[in-house]
Amino acid sequence: MPGGLDLLVLGDCNPDLVLSGPDLAPAFGQAERLVDAAELTIGGSGAIMACGAARLGLRTALAAVVGDDLFGRFMIDALRARGVDTGAVVVDPSVRTGLTVILARPHDRAILTYPGAIAALRAGAVEPELVNRARHVHVASFFLQTALHPGLRELLAGARRGGASTSLDPNWDPAEVWDGGLLALLEEVDVMLPNAAEALAIAGGDDPPEAAGRLAARGPLVAVKLGADGAVGVAPGQAPVRVGAPAIAAPVDAVGAGDAFDAGMVAALLEGRALRDALALGCACGTLSTRAAGGTEAQPSMSEARALAGEPAVAGPGPGPGAGPA
C-alpha cells in the first residue's frame, strides 16, 4: 500500500472456528453433541479490527506473525480480500499459526485459543518506516502478544514523536495477572479500549466508570465497552460520558463486536470527532457486526454505521494530515 496509512495495527492474526448454537457445553466421556453452525473465519482481535477499519474506509495495514501453513495462508488471503495491507505480516516457518475455537451464543461466548504465532511478533520486526507512515498505531491483544512487550513502549513513543496517535485494547489476560507492564505503558497510549471485565480487572473496583477514571488518570482517554449497555468514555480529568447501544433485530453472535467498536472509535477520533460521537459510532459498528457469525462477515460500511448512530449518511472518513484523537 504506497503512500500514507491511516492505521497500523500490531496484532494477532489467526483463524476463528466459530461453533454456534443455544447449548454449546461440551461433554467428555466421548459424548457427541451437535451444533447449529460452524464457520472458519478471520480471527484475532488485531486482524478483525484491521478489517473493520478498512471496511470503514481507513487505509489500514497489519503487522503480525503467521506460520507457513494452511491457516496462515488462509488469513493472509482473507485479509487482502478485505483491503488490508499484509506486507508486514511475517510468515515464519518455525511456528504454527494460532487458532481460536469459539462457542458462540447470541449474547455470550466461550473461547479456547492455541497461541502459536500470536505470541511471536516482536517490536523489532515492525519496520520504523511503516510506523512513520501511519497516522495512528493500534495494539491489539496486549496480554497475548508477550514477545511484543519489551520493545513496545519505545515503538509507541516513536510513533507519537512522529505525530501519530496510539491506542491499545488489552483483551483478556489468560494468566489473570492483569499487568505485564501495561500500566506503565499507558503513558504512551492515547486511547485505551478495554471491555468492562478487563477494565475492572486492571484498575480494580466494581464500577466501570470509576475504573475508567483511574486508568484515564495515567494519561489515555479510556473507552470501556459495556456490551448491550453501550460504552462509557473518560478523558483525563473529565467526567464520564456514557452512550447506549443501538438495537437491531435478531443478532447472531457477538464475536468481534468489541474489535468493530475499536475500529469505529479510532475512525471517529481520526476525524476529530468529540468523545460522545466517537463512542456512538463505535457502538453502532459493534452492534452491526453481530448480524452474522464470525468477526468480519457483517462489519459495517461507514454509511451504515453513521445511519445506525443517527448521523447523516455521508462519505467515509476523509482524514487530513496530522489529525489525531480529540
C-alpha positions in Angstrom: 0.0 0.0 0.0 2.0 3.0 -1.2 1.9 6.4 0.5 0.5 7.1 3.9 -1.5 4.9 6.2 -4.4 5.9 8.4 -3.9 2.9 10.7 -1.2 0.4 11.6 -2.4 -2.5 13.7 0.0 -4.6 15.7 -1.9 -7.7 16.5 -2.9 -11.3 16.5 -3.7 -12.9 13.1 -5.3 -16.4 13.4 -8.5 -18.1 12.2 -11.5 -18.4 14.4 -13.5 -21.6 14.3 -16.9 -20.4 15.4 -19.4 -23.0 16.6 -22.9 -21.6 17.1 -26.0 -22.9 18.9 -28.1 -22.5 22.1 -26.4 -25.4 24.0 -22.7 -25.5 23.4 -21.4 -27.1 26.6 -19.1 -30.0 25.5 -19.5 -33.3 27.3 -16.5 -35.5 28.0 -16.7 -39.3 28.1 -16.8 -39.4 24.3 -20.3 -37.9 24.1 -21.0 -36.3 20.8 -23.2 -33.2 20.6 -24.4 -31.3 17.6 -24.2 -27.5 16.9 -26.3 -25.4 14.6 -23.4 -24.0 12.5 -19.6 -24.0 12.1 -17.6 -21.3 10.4 -13.9 -20.8 9.8 -13.5 -17.1 9.7 -10.9 -14.3 10.1 -9.9 -14.3 13.8 -7.6 -12.5 16.1 -8.5 -9.1 17.6 -5.9 -7.3 15.6 -6.9 -8.9 12.3 -10.7 -8.3 12.9 -10.1 -4.7 13.9 -8.0 -4.1 10.8 -10.7 -5.5 8.6 -13.3 -3.3 10.4 -11.2 -0.2 9.9 -10.6 -1.0 6.2 -14.4 -1.5 5.7 -14.9 1.9 7.2 -12.6 3.4 4.6 -9.3 3.7 6.6 -6.1 2.9 4.8 -5.0 0.0 7.1 -2.0 -2.3 7.5 -1.5 -5.2 9.9 1.8 -6.3 11.4 1.6 -9.8 12.7 3.2 -13.3 12.5 1.7 -16.4 11.0 3.2 -19.8 10.3 3.9 -21.2 6.8 0.8 -23.4 6.9 -2.8 -23.6 5.8 -4.2 -21.3 8.5 -1.5 -18.7 7.8 -2.3 -18.7 4.1 -6.0 -18.5 4.8 -5.5 -15.4 6.9 -3.3 -13.5 4.5 -5.6 -14.2 1.6 -8.7 -13.2 3.6 -7.2 -10.0 4.9 -6.0 -9.0 1.4 -9.5 -9.6 0.1 -10.8 -7.1 2.6 -8.4 -4.4 1.7 -5.9 -4.8 4.5 -2.2 -4.3 3.6 -0.4 -7.6 4.7 3.1 -6.6 3.7 4.1 -6.5 7.4 2.7 -10.0 8.2 5.7 -12.2 8.8 5.5 -15.8 7.6 7.7 -17.8 10.0 8.1 -21.5 9.2 9.4 -22.2 12.7 6.0 -21.5 14.3 2.4 -22.6 13.7 -0.4 -20.2 13.1 -2.6 -19.8 16.2 -6.2 -20.9 16.3 -9.2 -19.9 18.4 -12.3 -22.1 18.9 -15.3 -20.0 19.9 -18.5 -21.5 21.3 -20.9 -18.7 20.4 -24.3 -18.0 21.9 -26.2 -14.9 20.8 -25.1 -12.8 23.8 -22.1 -14.6 25.2 -19.2 -16.9 24.1 -16.5 -19.2 25.5 -13.1 -19.0 23.9 -10.3 -21.6 23.6 -7.1 -20.4 22.0 -3.9 -22.1 20.8 -1.4 -19.1 20.8 1.1 -20.4 18.2 2.4 -17.4 16.3 0.2 -15.0 18.1 2.9 -14.5 20.7 5.7 -14.2 18.2 5.5 -10.6 17.0 8.5 -8.5 18.2 8.8 -4.8 18.1 12.0 -5.1 16.1 10.1 -6.8 13.3 8.0 -3.8 12.7 9.8 -1.5 10.2 10.2 2.1 11.5 9.3 3.3 8.0 5.9 1.6 8.3 5.3 3.2 11.7 6.3 6.6 10.3 3.7 6.3 7.5 0.8 5.7 10.0 -1.4 8.4 11.4 -2.5 6.0 14.2 -0.9 2.8 15.7 -3.2 0.3 17.5 -2.1 -2.5 19.7 -4.5 -5.5 19.9 -4.5 -8.4 22.4 -1.7 -6.9 24.6 -1.7 -9.9 27.0 -1.3 -12.5 24.2 1.5 -10.7 22.4 4.2 -11.4 25.0 7.2 -11.1 22.6 6.0 -7.5 21.7 6.2 -6.2 25.3 9.9 -5.5 25.6 10.1 -3.0 22.7 6.5 -1.7 22.6 7.0 1.4 24.8 9.7 2.8 22.5 7.8 1.8 19.4 4.7 3.8 20.6 6.8 6.7 21.8 8.5 6.9 18.4 5.1 6.8 16.7 3.9 9.7 18.9 7.1 11.7 18.3 6.3 11.3 14.6 2.9 12.8 15.0 0.8 9.6 15.2 -1.8 8.8 17.9 -1.9 5.4 19.6 -4.4 3.1 21.1 -4.4 -0.3 22.9 -7.0 -3.0 23.5 -5.8 -5.3 26.3 -8.2 -8.1 25.7 -8.4 -10.9 28.2 -5.3 -11.9 30.2 -5.3 -15.8 30.2 -2.9 -15.7 33.3 -5.3 -13.2 35.0 -2.3 -11.2 36.3 -3.5 -8.0 34.5 -0.3 -6.1 34.2 2.7 -7.3 32.3 3.9 -3.7 32.1 0.6 -2.5 30.8 0.0 0.2 33.4 3.4 1.8 32.8 2.9 1.6 29.1 -0.3 3.8 29.3 1.9 6.9 29.4 2.4 6.3 25.6 -1.2 5.3 24.8 -3.7 8.0 23.7 -6.8 5.7 23.7 -7.4 2.6 25.8 -10.2 0.3 24.7 -11.0 -2.5 27.3 -14.3 -4.1 27.9 -15.9 -3.8 31.4 -14.5 -7.0 32.8 -11.0 -6.1 31.6 -11.2 -2.6 32.9 -12.3 -3.8 36.4 -9.6 -6.4 36.5 -6.9 -4.0 35.5 -8.0 -1.0 37.6 -9.8 -2.7 40.4 -13.3 -2.0 41.9 -16.7 -2.9 40.6 -17.8 0.2 38.8 -16.7 0.6 35.1 -16.8 4.4 35.0 -14.7 4.6 38.2 -12.3 2.1 36.7 -12.1 4.1 33.5 -11.4 7.2 35.5 -8.5 5.5 37.4 -7.0 4.4 34.1 -7.5 7.8 32.5 -5.5 9.3 35.3 -2.5 7.6 33.8 -2.8 9.5 30.6 -5.1 7.9 28.0 -8.7 8.6 27.0 -10.4 5.4 28.1 -13.4 3.9 26.4 -15.0 0.9 28.2 -17.2 -1.4 26.2 -20.3 -2.4 28.0 -21.8 -4.8 25.5 -25.6 -4.4 25.1 -25.4 -1.4 27.5 -23.2 0.6 25.2 -20.0 2.2 26.3 -18.6 4.8 28.7 -15.7 7.0 28.0 -13.5 9.1 30.3 -10.9 11.6 29.2 -8.2 12.6 31.7 -9.6 14.9 34.3 -13.1 14.9 32.8 -16.5 13.4 33.8 -17.6 10.1 32.3 -19.6 10.2 29.0 -22.0 7.3 28.5 -23.6 6.2 25.3 -26.2 3.4 24.9 -26.0 0.7 22.3 -28.5 0.8 19.4 -30.7 -2.2 18.9 -31.0 -4.4 15.9 -33.3 -7.4 15.2 -32.1 -10.9 15.8 -28.3 -10.6 16.5 -26.4 -13.8 15.5 -23.3 -13.6 17.7 -21.0 -11.1 19.4 -17.7 -12.4 18.1 -15.6 -9.4 17.1 -18.1 -6.8 18.2 -15.5 -5.2 20.5 -13.0 -5.1 17.7 -15.6 -3.5 15.4 -16.2 -0.9 18.2 -12.4 -0.2 18.3 -12.4 0.4 14.5 -15.3 2.8 14.7 -13.9 4.6 17.7 -10.5 5.1 16.1 -12.1 6.2 12.8 -14.2 8.8 14.5 -11.3 10.2 16.6 -9.1 10.4 13.5 -11.8 12.6 12.0 -11.5 14.9 15.1 -14.9 13.8 16.5 -16.0 14.5 20.0 -15.9 11.7 22.6 -19.7 11.2 22.6 -19.8 10.9 18.8 -16.9 8.6 18.8 -18.5 6.3 21.4 -21.8 6.3 19.4 -20.0 5.4 16.2 -18.1 2.6 18.0 -21.3 1.2 19.5 -23.0 1.3 16.0 -20.1 -0.6 14.5 -20.1 -3.2 17.3 -23.9 -3.7 17.1 -23.9 -4.1 13.3 -21.1 -6.6 13.4 -23.4 -9.0 15.3 -25.6 -9.6 12.2 -23.7 -12.6 11.1 -21.4 -15.3 12.5 -17.8 -14.5 12.9 -16.0 -11.2 13.5 -15.9 -9.8 9.9 -18.8 -11.0 7.9 -21.2 -8.2 9.0 -18.8 -5.4 9.6 -20.5 -2.2 8.5 -19.5 0.5 6.0 -19.2 4.0 7.3 -22.6 5.0 5.9 -24.3 2.0 7.6 -22.6 2.8 10.9 -23.5 6.5 10.7 -27.1 5.7 9.9 -27.4 3.5 13.0 -25.7 6.1 15.1 -28.2 8.7 14.0 -25.8 10.7 11.8 -26.2 11.8 8.2 -25.1 9.1 5.7 -22.1 10.9 4.2 -19.0 9.6 2.5 -16.4 7.7 4.5 -13.7 9.3 6.6 -11.5 11.9 4.8 -8.7 12.3 7.3 -6.3 15.1 6.9 -2.6 15.0 7.7 -1.7 15.1 11.4 -5.2 14.6 12.7 -5.5 12.7 16.0 -7.8 11.8 18.8 -9.9 14.6 20.1 
